[in-house]
Amino acid sequence: MENAILDGKVINVFKLLENRDYSKIKKNILMLREASKNHRLRCTDCGNVVHFRFSEDITEHFYHSKGSNKDCPYSEYSKGLTANQRKAKKVLFKQLEKIFPESISSTYTEKVIKNVGRADFYFEFNSGEKLAIDYVRKINSINFNKKNQAYKDAGINNVWFLNTKDFYNKIYTNQEEMELNKRIVLNESINKVISFLDVDTKVITLLKDFQFNYKGHKIEDIFEINYNINDFILSSSGRFEVDFFDKYHVWKEHNKKEFIEGIKIQEELEREREKRKKEYEEILNKQNEEKLELISEIMARRDIVNKKDNKSSIIKKEKKYQKNTHRKISHNEANIILRKIGTKHITKDEAESLYFYIVENINCLHDLDINLNELKIKASSSLGKINNTSIRKWLVEIKYIK
């Protein structure tokens, strides 16, 4: 606790030790230690003896002697205070003293709120306004909601300062913590922002989230500004008297405008994609129709050709034979060509002459010592070696002699 009763008078340890004159601070420290030693310091709640504690590593405060705090309502509150919280209370006290110089010395107290405990700072102003300020390291959602409801029921405006190190980073990484911090914003009665206090750097960070829906598209972002605690001011209603809200409004409108423009561009691109897709599908459909027509035409022509070929195949062979009757070769010449068949050295005239020789003598090949099947195999072998189409034509004819 930072308040105690000394010789019937309420004193505040922060106020006694804030003087810039080191000699006065030293004098007050000696005075408090002497009063503590002589049991002259009393608890403002229960009236029992309290003691003074102060060192370089410990923020100055009063505490109950062991066993004297069983029935003291303040004791339960002080048990939960960490070194960080004591330091935060001192940092806040110094700034609040500048903002509310009269109230901090007269009406300020650690207000006991029925059923939920104390507010770290509580003020009642001449205007009738009531203000509670709390510094928080850990939040139990049930107790948090109860305390906020108690403030509302009592007509007390409230401001929450969260420990930066314990809460700030979690907002960006932990969805559960984000939801809890959103509840803080909703319950905080005046500013509707999340307030962080870094007791080491003495920096207050204000943070407010932003959500916006446009045509089914959603944007979420967080706006924040840091303030040195010496530049931080709030009114008796608890409203932050800083430029945060004006800057937030400008930032929000800028984000909304950019987001809407982005969606419009996206929609235009989507329309263009759909248009191109439709055009492409129409082109494909047209090409497919043309292909089908072409295939149908080719098939129809092929049917006609096949019919003509079937009717005239015998005539063609006869004509071919008649046309080439002048290419007769002797048996000796045929034997010479037969030795070339199966190689790549046979000529077009030789292949042609051999064909007609075989056709002409088809019924007496056995007497000529010619094996037709072996001849066909050799013709196939030559086909694999010769690229000349004129030669290949006659080799194919030989291959399919019946």
C-alpha angles and dihedrals in degrees: 000000000000097000126070139157117252117184091339094311128107112237131186117217094207091054093047093053101039097083113119090218102094092201091059091047090050090048092052092047090054090046093051093046090051091048090048092050091051094047093242095132116091135189114254090220109041102013093233123136117281130186135222121243127187138152140142091269098039126065110235115262145140122252139183120256114247113284095010097091103064096112098029115115090203092058094069090050094048093048090067095049114109127200088257092054093049089051091048092051090053092049092049093044092058093052095041089052088059093047098043104023095164098041095046090059099040119019100024116112140148093261118219109223112203115258095352107062133239140337112227090226127016129180135184113195132201088249088066093249119139123206131188123190123192134184113209134197099165130023127205103197094216095050090041093056092044092051093049091049090049090053091051093047090052093047092244122150110220138203124193124204113193124205106258096214094049099043115017102076093041091063090068098040109030121061093196091054090047091055091048091052090049088056089053089055092049093048097043099098104211119025104027091213136111112249123202128190123199104198093194098054094027089229124147116206120199117200133183128176124225128210126179134172124202123174093334094314119115132203125193125184142150128234121201141170130188122222131188106240090236089063094047118106133175132182128238087265090058095251114146109243096208136108093256097105095048091049091045091053092050091046092047094050091047091051092047092050093048091046093051091047089049091051091049091051089047091051091049091051090049091051090049091049091050091049092051091045091053092047091048092050090050091051091048092048091050092048091049091051091049090048091050091049091048092048091049091050092048092048091049092050091046090053090052092047092047091052091050091046092051092051096045103034092101092044091050092052091048091048091047090050093046092045091054102038088113089067096076118147133197125251090253092052089048091053091051091052091045089060089055095049110104091036132086094243100080116112131221093251091048093050091046094047092047091052093055091043091056093044091049092049098035093126096050103041091115090058089049089053092242120143107208095200092052089047091054091050091052090048089055089050091054090049088060090055104038126072098179106112095207091057093041090054092063093040088057090050089053091048092055100042110135 
